[in-house]
Every structure is written in C-alpha cells, then in structure tokens.
Amino acid sequence: MGRRVSWKYRMEHPKEFPYVCDLCKPANRRFKKLLSKESHDKMTSRHDRVSVKKDECKGPTSTKLLTRFYLMKIIDMSATLLDLLERGTAIKGSSDVDIVFLLPKGTYNTVSRMLVDHTQILDDIKGTLKASGYTVTGRSARALQLRVTCNEPGSGRTHYIDVDILPAANLENYKRPEIFQKMRDCPVAERKFFTPSLTKTQRGFVKSETPAQLKRLIQYVKHWKTSMIKVKSPPSSYSFELLAIYLWQQDGKPQTFKIENGLRRVMEQLADYQSIKVEFFEYYNHNMHQRHIGPHIIDPVNPFSNVLDVSNSDWSAVALNARNYLKQAEMRNATSRFCDL
C-alpha cells in the first residue's frame, strides 16, 4: 500500500510520525512505524531504472511543466519505486538510478514534440533541484545527473546513488510496431530519445531473462566493473547486463550453473570486445535489423541504439582488465561455458 499522507504533513506532525530517516538529504522523512522506516532504509542498496506513472505527471502543459511540486513529488516517489521495480541486479556501496519522467501525453505524445521544449524542460528541472538543495553534477543531451549520498544504517558505510533524470515523451497510445516505425522514419539524432519512453519494456526484458543464478553473476560483474577496475570512461552497467544475458542465452539458458564458469565466459568476451555482436529480437522482428559496423550490443527496445559505445566508453581498458582477471587461479580452473551444475 502506498504512502497516504505527504512528507510535509509528516514533518509537521512529529508526534504522529516519530521515526526519522536521516539518510535522505536534504529532507528527513518521518514514519509512524519502525518497520516502515527500516524498510525504507533498506532501499539505499537498490538499483533500477524508474518510470513515473502518468497519473503523477498531471499539471501545466507549458515549458514550465516541471514546477517544484511536481518534480519533488517524483523525487519523493523514487525510493518507493526503486523497491517495487528493482531488477534484482544491484550491488551494495554504489547504485545508478534513472528517474524517467513521463510527460503528459496530451502535449508530449511524440518525441519530436518533446524535443521542441527539451532544453527548457531540463533547465526547469535543474532550477527546481537547485532550489531544493540538490547539486546537479552533469548534463547530457538527454538528462541531468546528480549524486545522492546516504549512510547505511548500522554499518556506517557510505552508499552513493548516481541519478540520471530523463524527460520522456508519452508514447502509450502507440503500439510497439508503430513506435519502431517512428524510430526508423525520424532523424538519426532523435532515435536515442525513444529509449526512456520504453523503459518499462526494457525493465521487463531484463527481469524476464534473469533467473536467480544469472542475477548473482551480473551482480559480480558489476562489482568487478565498479570496484576492481579503474576506467576513466566506463561503459554502462546496462551493457554488461545485456552481454551476460546474451551469452547465457547462447549456452541454452541453464537455470543453474557455476558462477566461475559464467564469469569466465563473460570475461573472455570482454577481453575480446571487438568481436562482440549482440542483438535481441524479442520485441522487434528481423525486418528492423540494422547493419552494424564494428562491435555492438543493441538495446532490446531500440534497434537503433548500440549500448556498446566505443566512442564514449573506454572498452580497451575494460578488455585489459578482463585479460588480467582471467589469469587468476579460479578462472584457470573454470570452463568458458555456462553449464548446468
């Protein structure tokens, strides 16, 4: 059951809500029950791409769409949504979260229409965050970035959450084949803006293709990426997820396998990243197949999006670290294939 009263009301009635979370700055959130607070605290180790429901996005339809009220409603919702929508492949100590703000379909029901106001929308988000005590750490063509720091209860350890906030056109009135056709017909530079609108489908793909053992493997690969290698421009965690899923599919989708074997399989492919050619056809048919030159990992929800971006990510450094990892004793004794236990 969702939260029935606002955070503002809770802060104004401390006797009714005596339990305080001191993890979520700048606003300390209050809870009526200790169990509710503890459940909230556990969310600091969650990770996922977040979709904001359309009902939460009602409001003015001008370029001043993202007022303080609506944006802070998204930020307050995010912790709950993270727990409900997690993929189950998070790692402790650091997380990256995409908060996707689904714009009102009455005004922004096409990507081209959204792009008319996109710069202003990002400016409004930045201003709202600044006024609310958050510091924007970066800005890309599609999103704003900020980092939230939390202290894990009991352990004293610090948990970092890197957040991307992405406005998204509301395409819910279109069927999937129509969306892919719009991708094909639009200018090349616009195609990447379709992906946030399909984040629910993207999340569904990862969840449907990851049994428990594969989730554990992905967690380890992410830990290796974030903790064991030093890369100036690391690839996205999503690209590592898709690679692991693809290799697991190629080996027959075993529900159980030795982690060491799966890890060796992934590391060998990372070490030879130039030969990576990954594409999925769960959501679009082979008629949407594009001719890709060089290594590629194509997003399952966007046939025009290569998440193995060699121009913006240092894959050569990843390959070097993977080759070094393969020299470890546990890797020498493993087989380079997912195998049933």
C-alpha positions as CSV (number, residue, x, y, z in Angstrom):
1,M,0.0,0.0,0.0
2,G,1.4,3.4,-0.9
3,R,2.0,6.4,1.2
4,R,-1.3,8.1,2.2
5,V,0.0,11.4,3.6
6,S,2.6,13.8,2.3
7,W,6.1,14.1,3.7
8,K,5.3,17.7,4.5
9,Y,2.4,16.6,6.7
10,R,4.6,14.1,8.4
11,M,7.3,16.7,9.2
12,E,4.6,19.0,10.7
13,H,3.3,16.2,12.9
14,P,6.4,14.6,14.6
15,K,4.4,13.0,17.4
16,E,2.3,11.1,15.0
17,F,5.3,10.1,12.9
18,P,8.2,9.7,15.5
19,Y,10.6,7.6,13.4
20,V,13.0,9.7,11.3
21,C,15.2,8.6,8.4
22,D,18.4,10.6,8.4
23,L,19.7,9.0,5.1
24,C,17.7,11.1,2.6
25,K,19.1,14.6,2.4
26,P,18.1,17.4,2.4
27,A,14.6,16.3,3.7
28,N,14.4,13.9,6.7
29,R,11.5,11.6,6.2
30,R,9.3,10.6,9.1
31,F,7.4,7.3,9.7
32,K,4.7,6.1,12.0
33,K,6.1,2.6,12.5
34,L,9.7,1.5,13.0
35,L,9.1,-1.3,10.5
36,S,8.2,1.2,7.8
37,K,11.4,3.2,8.5
38,E,13.6,0.1,8.4
39,S,12.0,-1.0,5.1
40,H,12.8,2.5,3.7
41,D,16.4,2.3,4.9
42,K,17.0,-0.9,3.0
43,M,16.3,0.9,-0.2
44,T,19.7,2.5,-0.1
45,S,21.1,-0.6,-1.8
46,R,18.6,-0.8,-4.6
47,H,19.1,-0.1,-8.3
48,D,16.9,0.3,-11.2
49,R,15.5,2.5,-13.9
50,V,12.4,4.2,-12.6
51,S,9.2,5.1,-14.5
52,V,6.9,7.7,-13.1
53,K,3.3,6.8,-13.7
54,K,1.3,9.1,-15.9
55,D,-1.1,10.0,-13.2
56,E,1.7,11.5,-11.2
57,C,2.6,13.8,-14.1
58,K,-0.7,15.8,-14.5
59,G,-0.1,19.5,-14.4
60,P,0.6,22.5,-16.6
61,T,1.5,21.7,-20.2
62,S,3.7,24.7,-20.9
63,T,7.5,24.6,-20.9
64,K,7.3,25.4,-17.2
65,L,5.8,21.9,-16.7
66,L,8.3,20.8,-14.0
67,T,7.4,23.0,-11.1
68,R,8.8,22.4,-7.7
69,F,5.7,20.5,-6.6
70,Y,5.7,18.0,-9.5
71,L,9.5,17.4,-9.5
72,M,9.8,16.9,-5.8
73,K,6.8,14.5,-6.0
74,I,9.0,12.4,-8.4
75,I,12.0,12.6,-6.1
76,D,9.9,11.6,-3.0
77,M,8.4,8.7,-5.0
78,S,11.7,7.4,-6.2
79,A,12.7,5.5,-3.1
80,T,9.4,3.6,-3.1
81,L,9.5,2.9,-6.8
82,L,13.1,1.6,-6.5
83,D,11.9,-1.1,-4.1
84,L,8.9,-2.0,-6.2
85,L,10.6,-2.0,-9.6
86,E,14.1,-3.3,-8.9
87,R,15.6,-5.7,-11.4
88,G,17.4,-7.5,-8.7
89,T,20.9,-7.0,-10.0
90,A,22.0,-4.2,-7.7
91,I,25.3,-4.1,-5.8
92,K,25.9,-2.6,-2.4
93,G,28.0,0.5,-1.9
94,S,27.0,2.2,-5.2
95,S,24.0,2.3,-7.4
96,D,22.9,4.1,-10.5
97,V,19.3,5.1,-10.9
98,D,17.5,6.5,-13.9
99,I,14.4,8.5,-13.0
100,V,12.3,8.7,-16.1
101,F,9.7,11.5,-16.0
102,L,6.9,10.5,-18.4
103,L,5.5,13.8,-19.8
104,P,1.7,14.4,-20.2
105,K,0.5,12.6,-23.3
106,G,-1.8,15.5,-24.2
107,T,1.1,17.7,-25.1
108,Y,4.2,15.4,-25.4
109,N,2.9,12.4,-27.3
110,T,5.8,12.3,-29.8
111,V,9.5,12.6,-29.4
112,S,9.7,15.4,-32.0
113,R,7.2,17.5,-29.9
114,M,9.1,16.8,-26.7
115,L,12.4,17.9,-28.3
116,V,10.9,21.4,-29.1
117,D,10.8,22.1,-25.3
118,H,13.5,19.7,-24.2
119,T,16.2,22.3,-23.4
120,Q,13.7,24.3,-21.4
121,I,12.4,21.2,-19.5
122,L,16.0,20.3,-18.5
123,D,16.5,24.0,-17.4
124,D,13.4,23.8,-15.3
125,I,14.5,20.5,-13.6
126,K,17.9,22.0,-12.9
127,G,16.4,25.1,-11.3
128,T,14.0,23.0,-9.2
129,L,16.8,20.7,-8.0
130,K,19.0,23.7,-7.0
131,A,16.2,25.4,-5.1
132,S,15.6,22.1,-3.3
133,G,19.1,21.7,-2.1
134,Y,20.4,19.2,-4.7
135,T,23.5,19.8,-6.7
136,V,23.4,18.9,-10.4
137,T,26.8,17.3,-11.3
138,G,26.4,17.0,-15.0
139,R,24.2,17.4,-18.0
140,S,24.0,15.4,-21.2
141,A,21.8,15.8,-24.3
142,R,19.1,13.7,-22.7
143,A,19.4,14.0,-18.9
144,L,20.7,15.8,-15.8
145,Q,23.0,14.0,-13.4
146,L,23.3,14.3,-9.6
147,R,24.7,12.2,-6.8
148,V,22.9,11.4,-3.6
149,T,25.0,10.2,-0.6
150,C,23.5,8.0,2.1
151,N,24.9,6.4,5.2
152,E,23.8,2.8,5.6
153,P,22.2,2.2,9.0
154,G,24.1,0.2,11.5
155,S,27.3,-0.3,9.3
156,G,28.3,3.4,9.0
157,R,29.2,2.7,5.4
158,T,28.5,5.3,2.7
159,H,26.3,4.5,-0.2
160,Y,26.4,6.6,-3.4
161,I,23.4,6.8,-5.8
162,D,24.2,8.4,-9.1
163,V,20.9,9.6,-10.5
164,D,20.0,10.5,-14.1
165,I,16.8,12.4,-14.6
166,L,15.4,11.9,-18.1
167,P,12.2,13.5,-19.5
168,A,10.4,11.1,-21.8
169,A,7.7,11.5,-24.4
170,N,4.5,9.7,-23.6
171,L,4.0,7.0,-26.3
172,E,1.4,4.9,-24.5
173,N,-1.2,5.4,-27.3
174,Y,1.1,3.8,-29.8
175,K,1.6,0.0,-30.3
176,R,5.2,-1.2,-30.3
177,P,5.4,-1.8,-34.1
178,E,4.3,1.8,-34.6
179,I,7.0,3.1,-32.3
180,F,9.7,1.2,-34.1
181,Q,8.4,2.6,-37.4
182,K,8.6,6.1,-36.0
183,M,12.2,5.4,-34.9
184,R,13.1,4.3,-38.4
185,D,11.5,7.3,-40.0
186,C,12.8,10.0,-37.7
187,P,16.2,11.8,-38.0
188,V,19.1,9.7,-36.7
189,A,19.8,12.1,-33.9
190,E,16.3,11.7,-32.5
191,R,16.3,7.9,-32.2
192,K,18.1,7.8,-28.8
193,F,15.3,9.8,-27.2
194,F,12.8,7.0,-27.7
195,T,14.5,4.7,-25.2
196,P,13.4,6.4,-22.0
197,S,9.8,6.2,-23.2
198,L,10.2,2.4,-23.4
199,T,11.9,1.9,-20.0
200,K,9.0,-0.3,-18.7
201,T,9.6,-2.7,-21.6
202,Q,13.3,-2.5,-21.1
203,R,13.0,-3.4,-17.4
204,G,10.6,-6.2,-18.3
205,F,13.1,-7.8,-20.6
206,V,15.9,-7.9,-18.1
207,K,13.6,-9.3,-15.3
208,S,12.1,-12.0,-17.6
209,E,15.6,-13.1,-18.7
210,T,17.4,-13.3,-15.4
211,P,17.0,-16.4,-13.1
212,A,18.5,-16.1,-9.6
213,Q,21.9,-17.5,-10.6
214,L,22.3,-15.2,-13.5
215,K,21.4,-12.2,-11.3
216,R,24.2,-13.2,-9.0
217,L,26.6,-13.4,-11.9
218,I,25.5,-9.9,-13.1
219,Q,26.0,-8.6,-9.6
220,Y,29.5,-9.9,-9.5
221,V,30.4,-8.5,-13.0
222,K,29.0,-5.1,-11.9
223,H,31.1,-5.3,-8.7
224,W,34.2,-6.1,-10.8
225,K,33.4,-3.1,-13.1
226,T,32.9,-0.6,-10.3
227,S,35.3,-1.8,-7.7
228,M,38.1,-3.7,-9.3
229,I,39.0,-1.8,-12.4
230,K,39.9,1.8,-12.9
231,V,38.5,3.1,-16.2
232,K,38.2,6.8,-16.9
233,S,35.1,6.4,-19.1
234,P,33.5,3.1,-18.1
235,P,30.8,1.5,-20.2
236,S,27.2,1.5,-18.8
237,S,26.2,-1.3,-16.3
238,Y,23.3,-2.0,-18.7
239,S,25.7,-3.1,-21.4
240,F,27.3,-5.6,-19.1
241,E,23.8,-6.9,-18.1
242,L,22.8,-7.4,-21.8
243,L,26.1,-9.1,-22.6
244,A,25.7,-11.6,-19.7
245,I,22.1,-12.3,-20.7
246,Y,23.1,-12.9,-24.4
247,L,25.9,-15.3,-23.6
248,W,23.7,-17.2,-21.2
249,Q,21.0,-17.4,-23.9
250,Q,23.6,-18.7,-26.4
251,D,24.6,-21.5,-24.0
252,G,21.0,-22.8,-23.6
253,K,19.6,-20.7,-20.7
254,P,20.7,-23.1,-17.9
255,Q,18.8,-22.3,-14.7
256,T,21.8,-23.4,-12.6
257,F,25.5,-23.1,-13.4
258,K,28.7,-22.4,-11.6
259,I,29.4,-18.7,-11.2
260,E,33.0,-19.3,-12.1
261,N,32.1,-20.7,-15.5
262,G,29.7,-17.9,-16.3
263,L,32.2,-15.3,-15.1
264,R,34.9,-16.8,-17.3
265,R,32.5,-16.8,-20.3
266,V,31.8,-13.1,-19.8
267,M,35.4,-12.1,-19.1
268,E,36.6,-13.9,-22.3
269,Q,34.2,-11.9,-24.3
270,L,35.1,-8.6,-22.6
271,A,38.8,-9.4,-23.3
272,D,37.9,-9.7,-27.0
273,Y,35.3,-6.9,-27.1
274,Q,36.0,-6.1,-30.7
275,S,34.2,-9.4,-31.6
276,I,31.1,-8.6,-29.5
277,K,28.0,-8.7,-31.7
278,V,24.8,-8.9,-29.6
279,E,21.3,-8.3,-30.8
280,F,17.9,-9.3,-29.4
281,F,14.6,-9.9,-31.4
282,E,12.1,-10.3,-28.5
283,Y,10.3,-7.1,-29.3
284,Y,11.0,-6.4,-32.9
285,N,11.5,-8.7,-35.9
286,H,14.4,-9.1,-38.3
287,N,12.9,-6.5,-40.6
288,M,14.2,-3.9,-38.2
289,H,17.7,-5.3,-38.3
290,Q,20.3,-2.7,-38.9
291,R,23.7,-3.1,-40.5
292,H,26.2,-2.5,-37.7
293,I,29.9,-1.9,-38.3
294,G,32.2,-3.0,-35.5
295,P,31.3,-4.3,-32.0
296,H,27.8,-3.8,-30.9
297,I,25.2,-4.6,-28.2
298,I,21.8,-3.5,-29.4
299,D,19.2,-2.4,-26.9
300,P,16.3,-4.9,-26.9
301,V,13.8,-2.0,-27.0
302,N,15.6,0.2,-29.5
303,P,17.1,-1.4,-32.6
304,F,18.9,1.8,-33.4
305,S,20.7,2.1,-30.1
306,N,24.2,0.5,-29.6
307,V,24.9,0.5,-25.9
308,L,28.5,-0.7,-26.6
309,D,29.6,2.8,-27.4
310,V,33.3,2.6,-28.2
311,S,33.4,6.4,-29.0
312,N,32.4,7.4,-25.5
313,S,33.5,4.5,-23.3
314,D,37.0,3.0,-22.7
315,W,36.4,-0.6,-23.8
316,S,40.1,-1.2,-24.4
317,A,40.8,-0.6,-20.7
318,V,38.0,-3.0,-19.8
319,A,39.5,-5.6,-22.1
320,L,42.9,-5.2,-20.5
321,N,41.5,-5.7,-17.0
322,A,39.4,-8.7,-18.2
323,R,42.6,-10.4,-19.6
324,N,44.3,-9.8,-16.2
325,Y,41.4,-11.2,-14.3
326,L,41.4,-14.4,-16.5
327,K,44.9,-15.1,-15.1
328,Q,43.6,-15.7,-11.6
329,A,43.6,-19.3,-10.3
330,E,39.8,-19.7,-10.1
331,M,39.5,-18.6,-13.7
332,R,42.1,-21.1,-14.9
333,N,40.1,-23.9,-13.4
334,A,36.8,-22.8,-14.9
335,T,35.2,-23.7,-18.2
336,S,34.3,-21.0,-20.7
337,R,30.7,-22.0,-21.0
338,F,27.6,-21.7,-18.9
339,C,27.0,-25.3,-17.7
340,D,24.3,-26.9,-15.5
341,L,25.6,-27.9,-12.1
